[in-house]
Amino acid sequence: MRRSFFALLVVSGLLAQTAKLSVEEIAGKYVEAMGGSAFAGIHSLRIEGRMRFGLGEFTPFTVVASRPNRFRMELTVGPDHVTQAFDGKTGWQSVAGEHPQAPTPLTGKSLSHIKDQAANAIGGPLVDRDRRHNRIELAGRETVYGVDCYRIKVTLGTGNIMAIFIDSANYREVQEELVAVVNGKPMTIEQSVSQYRKFGPILVGCLFVTREKGGEDSQRMEIDNVEINPTLDESLFRFAGGSREIRRATPPATSEPPHH
């Protein structure tokens, strides 16, 4: 009985200690779990993978990003090859294929969304929060997919708001949640994050599944490779496009088996 009582006291003490963590401490543990100080040495990324919408076929996508806020994504959607980019000032989109579109500036929510992607592409919104003008608040705890999570409200530099759910045991992200306007109607979008793998010194979620809250899966994105610090030409991001060639400064970082 004494041993059981002592064990109960220990567990209660650990739970109380966990409950007292501030939002800054939780965010710090998340950053440390993902790679910690290694992020300071990462100036650019190249991410390759595949994506599908609904039950359609998988198609390839490529994302390149460079500090402080350069971003470019290319993906194939049906018969079209779509490019979206942000060059630090202008967000733009172009389409090649069956429905061609010359490079066109993005506006409104589309522009603010790509600004968020550009600012937070390296490490996510909890890394370099002050420099990125992201504000965080602890919004309680919730169970997500059977995992006890901290819910962190993030107000991004653009003013857009999202929630990040952090596993209270290993401090990895489990899910993101944000409100989007689709066809003039606001809806809550969920994106689960899983299948973490190590690329060089950082841990990266490699499976992202998106859905309307309470609805069916609508998008699945799988990351196959992450290259750290490739040499990226500024013309990749500049409005009106540029060369797609990305010179590799170092061999791609090799990954470890998935972490469960």
C-alpha positions as CSV (number, residue, x, y, z in Angstrom):
1,M,0.0,0.0,0.0
2,R,2.8,2.4,0.9
3,R,4.5,1.8,-2.5
4,S,1.2,2.3,-4.4
5,F,0.6,5.5,-2.4
6,F,4.1,6.7,-3.1
7,A,3.8,6.0,-6.8
8,L,0.5,7.9,-6.9
9,L,2.2,10.9,-5.3
10,V,5.0,10.8,-7.8
11,V,2.5,10.6,-10.8
12,S,0.4,13.4,-9.3
13,G,3.5,15.5,-8.8
14,L,4.6,15.0,-12.5
15,L,1.1,15.9,-13.7
16,A,1.1,19.0,-11.6
17,Q,4.5,20.0,-12.9
18,T,3.4,19.4,-16.5
19,A,0.3,21.5,-16.0
20,K,2.4,24.4,-14.8
21,L,4.4,24.8,-18.0
22,S,4.0,28.2,-19.6
23,V,3.2,28.6,-23.3
24,E,6.8,29.8,-23.8
25,E,8.1,26.7,-22.1
26,I,5.9,24.4,-24.3
27,A,7.0,26.2,-27.4
28,G,10.6,25.9,-26.4
29,K,10.3,22.2,-25.8
30,Y,8.7,21.9,-29.2
31,V,11.5,23.7,-30.9
32,E,14.1,21.6,-29.1
33,A,12.3,18.4,-30.1
34,M,12.3,19.5,-33.8
35,G,16.0,20.5,-33.9
36,G,16.6,23.3,-31.5
37,S,19.7,25.4,-32.3
38,A,20.2,23.7,-35.6
39,F,17.5,25.9,-37.1
40,A,19.8,28.9,-36.8
41,G,22.1,27.3,-39.4
42,I,19.4,26.6,-41.9
43,H,19.0,29.3,-44.5
44,S,17.2,27.5,-47.2
45,L,15.2,24.3,-47.8
46,R,14.1,22.2,-50.8
47,I,11.2,19.8,-50.1
48,E,10.0,17.2,-52.5
49,G,7.0,14.9,-52.3
50,R,3.6,14.0,-53.7
51,M,0.1,15.2,-53.1
52,R,-3.4,14.2,-54.0
53,F,-6.8,15.8,-53.7
54,G,-9.6,13.6,-52.6
55,L,-9.2,10.1,-54.1
56,G,-7.4,11.3,-57.2
57,E,-3.9,10.3,-58.3
58,F,-0.8,11.4,-56.5
59,T,1.2,14.1,-58.3
60,P,4.6,15.6,-57.5
61,F,5.2,18.9,-55.7
62,T,8.3,20.8,-54.9
63,V,8.7,23.6,-52.3
64,V,11.8,25.8,-52.0
65,A,12.2,28.4,-49.2
66,S,14.9,30.9,-48.2
67,R,15.2,33.1,-45.2
68,P,13.7,35.5,-44.3
69,N,10.6,35.2,-46.4
70,R,11.1,33.7,-49.9
71,F,8.9,30.9,-50.9
72,R,8.0,28.9,-54.1
73,M,5.7,25.9,-54.5
74,E,5.2,24.0,-57.8
75,L,2.6,21.2,-58.2
76,T,0.7,19.5,-60.9
77,V,-3.1,19.7,-60.8
78,G,-4.7,17.7,-63.5
79,P,-3.4,18.9,-66.9
80,D,-1.8,22.0,-65.4
81,H,1.4,22.9,-63.7
82,V,0.8,25.5,-61.0
83,T,3.5,27.8,-59.5
84,Q,2.9,30.0,-56.5
85,A,5.7,32.2,-55.0
86,F,6.5,35.1,-52.7
87,D,9.6,37.2,-53.3
88,G,9.6,39.2,-50.1
89,K,7.2,41.8,-51.5
90,T,4.9,40.3,-54.1
91,G,3.0,37.0,-54.0
92,W,2.2,35.6,-57.4
93,Q,0.8,32.6,-59.3
94,S,1.3,31.2,-62.8
95,V,-0.1,28.2,-64.7
96,A,1.3,26.2,-67.6
97,G,-0.6,23.5,-69.4
98,E,-4.2,23.3,-70.5
99,H,-5.3,26.4,-68.7
100,P,-2.3,28.7,-69.0
101,Q,-2.0,31.9,-66.9
102,A,0.7,34.4,-67.0
103,P,2.3,35.4,-63.7
104,T,-0.4,37.2,-61.8
105,P,-0.1,39.0,-58.4
106,L,-2.0,37.4,-55.5
107,T,-4.3,39.6,-53.4
108,G,-6.4,39.3,-50.3
109,K,-6.4,36.1,-48.4
110,S,-4.4,34.3,-51.0
111,L,-1.6,36.9,-50.5
112,S,-1.7,36.8,-46.7
113,H,-1.6,33.0,-46.8
114,I,1.5,32.8,-49.0
115,K,3.1,35.5,-46.8
116,D,2.6,33.1,-43.8
117,Q,4.0,30.2,-45.7
118,A,7.0,32.2,-46.7
119,A,7.7,33.5,-43.2
120,N,7.3,30.2,-41.5
121,A,8.5,27.7,-44.0
122,I,11.7,26.9,-42.1
123,G,10.8,25.3,-38.8
124,G,7.2,26.5,-38.6
125,P,5.5,29.3,-36.7
126,L,7.0,28.5,-33.2
127,V,10.6,28.9,-34.4
128,D,12.0,32.5,-34.3
129,R,8.6,33.8,-33.1
130,D,9.8,37.3,-32.2
131,R,11.6,37.8,-35.5
132,R,8.5,36.6,-37.4
133,H,6.1,38.7,-35.3
134,N,4.1,35.6,-34.2
135,R,2.3,35.8,-30.9
136,I,1.3,32.7,-28.9
137,E,-1.2,31.9,-26.2
138,L,-2.0,28.7,-24.3
139,A,-5.6,27.8,-25.1
140,G,-6.0,24.7,-22.9
141,R,-5.5,21.0,-23.5
142,E,-7.4,18.6,-25.8
143,T,-7.3,15.0,-26.8
144,V,-6.5,14.7,-30.5
145,Y,-6.4,11.2,-32.1
146,G,-6.2,9.8,-28.6
147,V,-3.1,12.0,-27.8
148,D,-3.1,14.5,-24.9
149,C,-2.2,17.8,-26.5
150,Y,-1.5,21.4,-25.6
151,R,-3.6,23.7,-27.8
152,I,-1.6,26.8,-28.7
153,K,-3.3,29.8,-30.3
154,V,-0.9,31.4,-32.8
155,T,-1.5,34.9,-34.2
156,L,0.8,35.1,-37.2
157,G,2.6,38.2,-38.4
158,T,-0.2,38.8,-41.0
159,G,-2.9,38.7,-38.3
160,N,-4.1,35.3,-39.4
161,I,-4.9,33.0,-36.5
162,M,-4.3,29.3,-36.3
163,A,-4.2,26.6,-33.5
164,I,-1.3,24.1,-33.1
165,F,-1.8,21.0,-31.1
166,I,1.4,19.8,-29.4
167,D,1.8,16.3,-27.9
168,S,2.3,16.8,-24.2
169,A,4.6,13.7,-24.0
170,N,7.1,14.3,-26.9
171,Y,6.3,17.9,-27.9
172,R,5.7,17.0,-31.6
173,E,2.9,18.7,-33.5
174,V,-0.1,16.5,-34.0
175,Q,-2.5,18.8,-35.8
176,E,-3.1,22.3,-37.0
177,E,-6.4,24.1,-37.2
178,L,-7.5,27.3,-38.9
179,V,-10.5,29.1,-40.3
180,A,-10.6,29.5,-44.0
181,V,-13.2,31.0,-46.3
182,V,-14.2,28.7,-49.1
183,N,-16.8,29.9,-51.7
184,G,-17.7,32.7,-49.4
185,K,-18.3,30.4,-46.5
186,P,-16.1,30.3,-43.4
187,M,-15.1,26.8,-42.3
188,T,-12.6,25.2,-39.9
189,I,-9.9,23.3,-41.6
190,E,-7.9,20.6,-39.8
191,Q,-4.5,19.3,-40.9
192,S,-3.0,16.3,-39.1
193,V,0.8,15.9,-39.0
194,S,2.6,12.5,-38.5
195,Q,5.3,10.2,-39.7
196,Y,8.2,12.2,-38.4
197,R,11.6,11.5,-40.0
198,K,15.1,13.0,-39.3
199,F,16.7,15.0,-42.1
200,G,20.2,16.1,-41.1
201,P,19.8,17.7,-37.6
202,I,16.0,18.4,-37.8
203,L,12.9,16.3,-37.4
204,V,10.2,16.8,-40.1
205,G,6.6,15.6,-40.2
206,C,6.2,13.8,-43.5
207,L,2.5,13.1,-43.7
208,F,-0.1,15.9,-43.8
209,V,-3.8,15.1,-44.2
210,T,-6.3,17.9,-44.6
211,R,-10.0,18.0,-44.1
212,E,-12.9,20.2,-43.1
213,K,-13.5,19.7,-39.4
214,G,-15.8,16.7,-39.0
215,G,-15.6,15.9,-42.7
216,E,-13.8,13.5,-45.0
217,D,-10.1,13.8,-45.9
218,S,-9.7,16.2,-48.8
219,Q,-6.0,16.4,-49.4
220,R,-3.0,14.2,-48.6
221,M,0.6,15.4,-48.8
222,E,3.6,13.1,-48.4
223,I,7.2,14.4,-48.1
224,D,9.9,12.2,-49.6
225,N,13.0,14.3,-49.2
226,V,14.2,17.4,-47.6
227,E,17.4,19.1,-48.7
228,I,19.0,21.5,-46.2
229,N,20.8,24.7,-47.4
230,P,20.6,24.2,-51.2
231,T,21.8,27.2,-53.2
232,L,18.7,29.0,-54.5
233,D,18.8,31.7,-57.2
234,E,16.6,34.8,-56.3
235,S,15.0,34.5,-59.8
236,L,13.1,31.5,-58.5
237,F,11.0,33.7,-56.3
238,R,10.9,36.9,-58.3
239,F,7.6,38.0,-59.7
240,A,7.4,37.1,-63.5
241,G,9.2,33.8,-62.8
242,G,12.7,32.6,-63.5
243,S,14.8,29.6,-63.9
244,R,13.6,26.4,-62.2
245,E,17.1,25.0,-61.8
246,I,18.2,24.8,-58.2
247,R,21.9,24.1,-57.7
248,R,22.7,21.8,-54.9
249,A,25.4,23.2,-52.6
250,T,25.7,20.0,-50.6
251,P,24.4,16.4,-51.1
252,P,20.8,16.0,-49.8
253,A,20.5,15.1,-46.2
254,T,19.6,11.4,-45.7
255,S,16.7,10.4,-43.6
256,E,16.3,8.0,-40.8
257,P,13.4,5.5,-40.6
258,P,10.1,7.0,-39.6
259,H,9.6,7.7,-35.9
260,H,6.3,6.5,-34.4
